Amino acid sequence: YGKLHAPYIIFAVGPSYHKTDSDNIKIRKDLKLRSAYQESLKRAKEHKLEAVGFSLISAGHRSGGDLNRTLRIAVEEISRFQGYKELKQITICAFTKKESIILEENIRELGVDA
């Protein structure tokens, strides 16, 4: 696929948190975001991919959400994934220094091996 030189692209769409006030709605959107990561990893497993890279789903400025919340969900769901024999690497791509710092904080807080 173009300059990525990747045989597969798994396109995942997460919820927009823009103008989400109620805790009940946030919880439902969190479940959708968790599902986006879970389903992407299932697709990777189906195709026995050796490496998976994630841009941060629902973390952009347009999603309007709590960046810490969305990045914590990313780290939680990726770290919960059981993996499979062929999987060698999962990469999470941060695009800003702020995203990188928050990702590192969540990885450390959750005790995930990076």
C-alpha positions as CSV (number, residue, x, y, z in Angstrom):
1,Y,0.0,0.0,0.0
2,G,1.8,3.0,-1.3
3,K,4.7,4.4,0.7
4,L,3.8,2.2,3.7
5,H,5.1,-0.9,2.0
6,A,2.6,-2.9,3.9
7,P,0.8,-5.9,2.5
8,Y,-2.3,-5.2,4.6
9,I,-4.0,-2.1,6.0
10,I,-6.6,-2.6,8.8
11,F,-8.7,0.5,8.9
12,A,-10.3,1.1,12.2
13,V,-12.7,3.9,13.1
14,G,-13.4,4.9,16.7
15,P,-16.1,7.1,18.2
16,S,-16.0,10.9,18.3
17,Y,-16.0,12.2,21.9
18,H,-16.8,15.7,20.7
19,K,-19.6,17.2,22.9
20,T,-19.9,14.1,25.1
21,D,-21.1,15.3,28.4
22,S,-22.9,12.4,30.1
23,D,-20.9,9.6,31.8
24,N,-23.2,7.1,30.3
25,I,-22.5,8.2,26.7
26,K,-18.7,8.3,27.5
27,I,-18.9,4.7,28.7
28,R,-20.7,3.6,25.6
29,K,-18.1,5.4,23.4
30,D,-15.3,3.8,25.5
31,L,-16.7,0.4,24.7
32,K,-16.8,1.2,20.9
33,L,-13.2,2.4,21.1
34,R,-12.1,-0.8,22.9
35,S,-13.9,-2.8,20.3
36,A,-12.0,-0.9,17.5
37,Y,-8.7,-2.1,19.0
38,Q,-9.9,-5.6,19.7
39,E,-11.3,-6.1,16.2
40,S,-8.2,-4.8,14.6
41,L,-6.1,-7.2,16.5
42,K,-8.4,-10.0,15.6
43,R,-8.0,-9.2,11.9
44,A,-4.3,-9.1,12.3
45,K,-4.4,-12.6,13.9
46,E,-6.7,-13.9,11.1
47,H,-4.0,-12.9,8.6
48,K,-1.1,-14.0,10.9
49,L,0.6,-10.7,10.6
50,E,4.0,-10.4,12.1
51,A,3.7,-6.7,13.0
52,V,0.9,-4.3,13.7
53,G,1.0,-0.5,13.9
54,F,-1.6,1.7,15.4
55,S,-2.2,5.4,14.8
56,L,-4.1,6.5,17.9
57,I,-7.8,5.8,17.3
58,S,-10.2,8.6,18.5
59,A,-7.2,10.6,19.8
60,G,-7.1,13.4,17.3
61,H,-8.1,17.0,17.8
62,R,-11.3,16.4,15.9
63,S,-12.5,13.6,18.2
64,G,-12.8,16.2,21.0
65,G,-12.1,13.6,23.7
66,D,-10.0,13.3,26.8
67,L,-6.6,12.4,25.4
68,N,-5.5,10.6,28.5
69,R,-8.7,8.5,28.4
70,T,-8.4,7.5,24.8
71,L,-4.7,6.7,25.1
72,R,-5.2,4.7,28.3
73,I,-7.8,2.6,26.5
74,A,-5.4,2.0,23.6
75,V,-2.7,0.8,26.0
76,E,-5.1,-1.4,28.0
77,E,-6.6,-3.1,25.0
78,I,-3.3,-3.7,23.2
79,S,-1.7,-5.1,26.4
80,R,-4.7,-7.4,27.1
81,F,-4.4,-9.0,23.7
82,Q,-3.1,-12.5,24.0
83,G,-1.2,-12.4,20.8
84,Y,-0.3,-15.4,18.6
85,K,2.7,-17.3,17.4
86,E,3.5,-15.1,14.4
87,L,3.1,-11.7,16.1
88,K,6.5,-10.2,16.8
89,Q,5.7,-6.5,17.3
90,I,2.9,-4.0,18.0
91,T,3.7,-0.3,17.5
92,I,1.7,2.6,18.7
93,C,2.4,5.8,16.8
94,A,2.2,9.1,18.6
95,F,2.1,12.2,16.4
96,T,2.7,14.9,19.0
97,K,5.0,15.2,22.0
98,K,1.9,15.5,24.2
99,E,0.6,12.1,22.9
100,S,4.0,10.5,23.4
101,I,4.2,11.7,27.0
102,I,0.7,10.6,27.9
103,L,1.3,7.2,26.2
104,E,4.5,6.7,28.2
105,E,2.7,7.6,31.4
106,N,-0.1,5.1,30.8
107,I,2.4,2.4,29.8
108,R,4.3,3.0,33.0
109,E,1.2,3.2,35.2
110,L,-0.3,0.0,33.8
111,G,3.1,-1.8,34.1
112,V,3.2,-2.8,30.5
113,D,6.5,-3.9,29.0
114,A,7.3,-1.5,26.1
